[in-house]
Amino acid sequence: MSEARSRIFGRVRAALDEAAPEEREDDAQLDARIAAHERGIRPERVDLDPPALVDLFVDQATKVNATVDRLADASAIPDALARYLASENLPAAFRMAPHPDLEALPWAERPALEIKTGSSDGADVVGLSRALSAAAETGSVMLCSGPDSPVTLNFLPETHVIVLRADEVGGTYEECWDVLRAKLGVGAMPRAVTFVTGPSRTGDIEQTIYLGAHGPRRLHILLVDAA
């Protein structure tokens, strides 16, 4: 351990030692608090039935400059993606996450699409990812890194397309974490969890909103209604 790092941890230990005994938590208390998964404030606007919750997600996502295309079932994804690329005057080529749900799609019906899979090196114009969950509260999509979900696709391509099922839309961020724990098991976590809320943006330049400052300048969500 470096000398600087040692000094920092020394200060943390000293501060903890100075805390009043009643303010300290023992291991059992800490374990109980972690296991409880305490909820934050739940906004009333997410107290909806599932169809209305999906409508709220679409509304919130479009408010932050994302675009949403609702599809009847997953088999419509290749056609929908081809239409979107053409409408934005983008090349008929993209980098796709090697996710089983994406690889199982009928891409052969769109032979003009050029598909590469795996991590992006920054040269890809369009990236296609598979979401784990979404929060209607803010129109945010949850993406988790892993062998079938390269995190580079979330940041490097100028256009990010995300596939999401309607039944994966929850009300709050806490519900997204519930989905993650249910899928991976309690205590298991991916290396990176990314919540995407619209395209990348900044207002630092003369207080004018500029899209694509630190990542994709377009976010397009293919929302599949059927499981």
Residue pairs with C-beta under 8 A, 6 or more apart in sequence:
1 9
16 24
25 33
35 186
37 174
37 177
37 178
37 181
39 172
39 174
40 172
40 173
40 174
42 171
42 172
43 137
43 172
45 56
45 137
46 53
46 56
46 136
46 137
46 171
46 172
47 171
48 56
48 136
48 171
50 166
50 167
50 169
53 136
53 169
53 170
53 171
54 136
54 166
54 169
54 223
56 136
57 134
57 135
57 136
57 139
57 169
58 68
58 70
58 139
58 223
59 139
60 136
60 137
60 138
60 139
61 68
61 139
61 140
61 141
61 197
61 198
61 221
62 68
62 139
63 139
64 138
64 139
64 197
64 198
64 199
65 198
65 199
65 201
65 211
65 219
66 139
66 198
66 199
66 219
66 220
66 221
67 84
67 218
67 219
67 220
67 221
68 220
68 221
68 223
69 80
69 84
69 220
69 221
69 222
69 223
70 166
70 223
70 225
71 77
71 80
71 222
71 223
71 224
71 225
72 224
72 225
72 226
73 224
73 225
73 226
74 101
74 105
74 163
74 224
74 226
75 105
75 106
76 224
77 105
77 163
77 222
77 224
78 105
78 106
78 107
78 109
78 110
78 113
79 109
79 110
80 222
81 94
81 110
81 113
81 128
81 161
81 222
82 92
82 110
82 112
82 113
84 90
84 161
84 220
85 91
85 92
85 94
85 126
86 92
88 159
88 218
90 125
90 126
90 159
91 114
91 125
91 126
92 112
92 113
92 114
93 113
93 114
93 115
93 116
93 125
93 126
94 113
94 114
94 115
94 116
94 124
94 125
94 126
94 127
94 128
94 157
94 161
95 116
95 117
95 118
95 120
95 124
95 126
95 127
95 128
95 153
95 157
96 102
96 103
96 115
96 116
96 117
96 127
96 128
97 117
97 127
97 128
97 129
97 130
97 148
97 149
97 150
97 153
98 117
98 118
98 147
98 148
98 150
99 129
99 130
99 148
99 149
100 148
101 130
101 163
102 128
102 130
102 163
103 117
107 113
107 115
116 124
118 150
119 150
119 152
119 153
120 127
120 150
120 152
120 153
120 156
120 157
121 152
121 156
122 152
122 156
124 153
124 156
124 157
125 157
125 158
125 159
126 157
126 158
126 159
126 160
126 161
127 152
127 153
127 154
127 156
127 157
127 159
127 160
127 161
127 216
128 153
128 161
128 162
128 163
129 143
129 149
129 153
129 154
129 160
129 161
129 162
129 163
130 148
130 149
130 162
130 163
131 141
131 142
131 143
131 162
131 163
131 164
131 168
132 142
132 143
132 144
132 168
132 176
132 179
132 180
132 183
133 141
133 142
133 168
133 169
133 170
133 175
133 176
133 179
133 180
134 140
134 141
134 142
134 164
134 168
134 169
134 170
134 176
135 142
135 169
135 170
135 171
135 172
135 173
135 175
135 176
135 195
136 169
136 170
136 171
137 171
137 172
137 173
138 173
138 197
139 197
139 198
140 173
140 195
140 196
140 197
141 162
141 164
141 195
141 196
141 197
141 221
142 176
142 179
142 180
142 193
142 194
142 195
143 149
143 151
143 154
143 162
143 193
143 194
143 195
143 196
144 180
144 190
144 192
144 193
144 194
145 151
145 190
145 191
145 192
145 193
145 194
146 190
146 191
151 191
151 192
151 194
153 160
154 160
154 194
154 196
154 215
154 216
155 214
155 215
155 216
156 215
157 216
158 212
158 216
158 217
158 218
159 216
159 217
159 218
159 220
160 196
160 199
160 215
160 216
160 218
160 219
160 220
161 220
161 221
161 222
162 196
162 219
162 220
162 221
162 222
163 222
163 224
164 221
164 222
164 223
164 224
165 223
165 224
165 227
166 223
166 224
166 225
166 226
167 227
168 179
170 176
170 178
170 179
173 195
176 195
180 189
180 190
180 193
184 190
196 219
198 219
199 211
199 212
199 215
199 216
199 217
199 218
199 219
200 211
200 212
200 213
200 214
200 215
200 216
200 217
201 209
201 210
201 211
201 212
201 213
202 209
202 210
202 213
202 214
203 209
203 210
204 213
211 217
211 218
212 218
